[in-house]
Amino acid sequence: MMMGKTCSKTTPSNLLVKRGERQKARNTPAGKETNAPLGVFVLEYDASNEDIEKTRNWKPIIKIAVSGAAGMISNHLLFKIASGEVFGPDQPVALRLLGSERSQVALEGVAMELEDCLFPLLREVDLGIDAKKVFEDADWALLIGAKPRGPGMERGDLLEMNGGLFAEQGKALNEVAKKTCKVMVVGNPCNTNALICMANAPNLDRRNFHALTRLDENRAKCQLALKAGVFYETVSNVTIWGNHSTTQVPDFVNAKIGGERCTDVIDDQTWLENDFTPAIQTRGGLLIKKWGRSSAASTAVSIADAMKALVTPTKEGDWFSSAVITDGNPYGIEEGLVFSMPCRSKGDGSYEIVEGLKINDWLRERIKKSEEELSNERSCVSHLMGVEGASCVILEDTLLPGEM
Ligand code: LMR
């Protein structure tokens, strides 16, 4: 059953709005009242009318906070989550959507569409522009919203601008989210944004923070499958090492195709090194060139995949990529970075880093480069992590996949 504060056109903009309340207050069909935003907040699930048989075995509701909720990525992702695709058919969800002053009306449009889908598992949609309200008691925080790099901006400017946003969101999570909240950072530069967020949320376990590299893993799987002439599902054990930038290392050395070593199936080292690798590193940029905007649907699918990977036991012998804290990692990567590595999960939301992958000279050299890049990024934002005095040297060739 939903509860919450009422909403009207004169409601202070930072108030968290819950849709059931509007229904209770007005009890009118969508669009009947002239001031009502059509259809928003009017769909109510009345607990007394519930089909007990259907809901008896449902798990307790979980709260999923999403920033950038009126954006293109969220526009694909929210519907996947609300449909039950991510957490399963017995997991009711509350969606808590974080927008900005500029996007708050659009956010109402998103809520309208969510309602119109009649998803039984969607029990609440709450809207707001104040992270401290939206993140309250969150079980998951999907941090998608970030500003893109504008004309004439240095990479350092982007780190600074988005870093400030993620420091604020980290503080808000620290104050109001569940201590067990899982945080998935998507807004670029996502590895360093995740690090900043983590540093500002000391109440949360550092191992609960992820930056999204599942998109790069999916891209790599697709290209390997196409080259080998097999279906995607046959490709496994693909690791993306490092930063979600053009220094990332898609690992074909340890990848498998149909259970065989990828390098045995694709016996073309030149292609793997000189075509496949840069194609994955720069695929986001190529897509922007063709499509005129950043990847959205495939990013949303990969966020759903990344979440499912944490709440479903990983297949025996396989792993997935996620950028996680390097503390205590078995590959000698500098501690205190958010770095993409091979992970496995028991399906309880946590993960372990998979040990024992073969790191040959080719991989080692490239992994080092990505590590240096992330170390430099950390120096540039250290003041946002409570450390003063570090120097900021941004390497010239450090680009987001979208910057080409
Ligand atoms: C992607 O990989 O598609 C995006 O991260 C690109 C971008 O810079 O938005």
Residues whose N, C-alpha, C, O or C-beta is under 5 A from the ligand:
A	BS01	LMR	G284 S294 S295 L400 P401 G402 E403
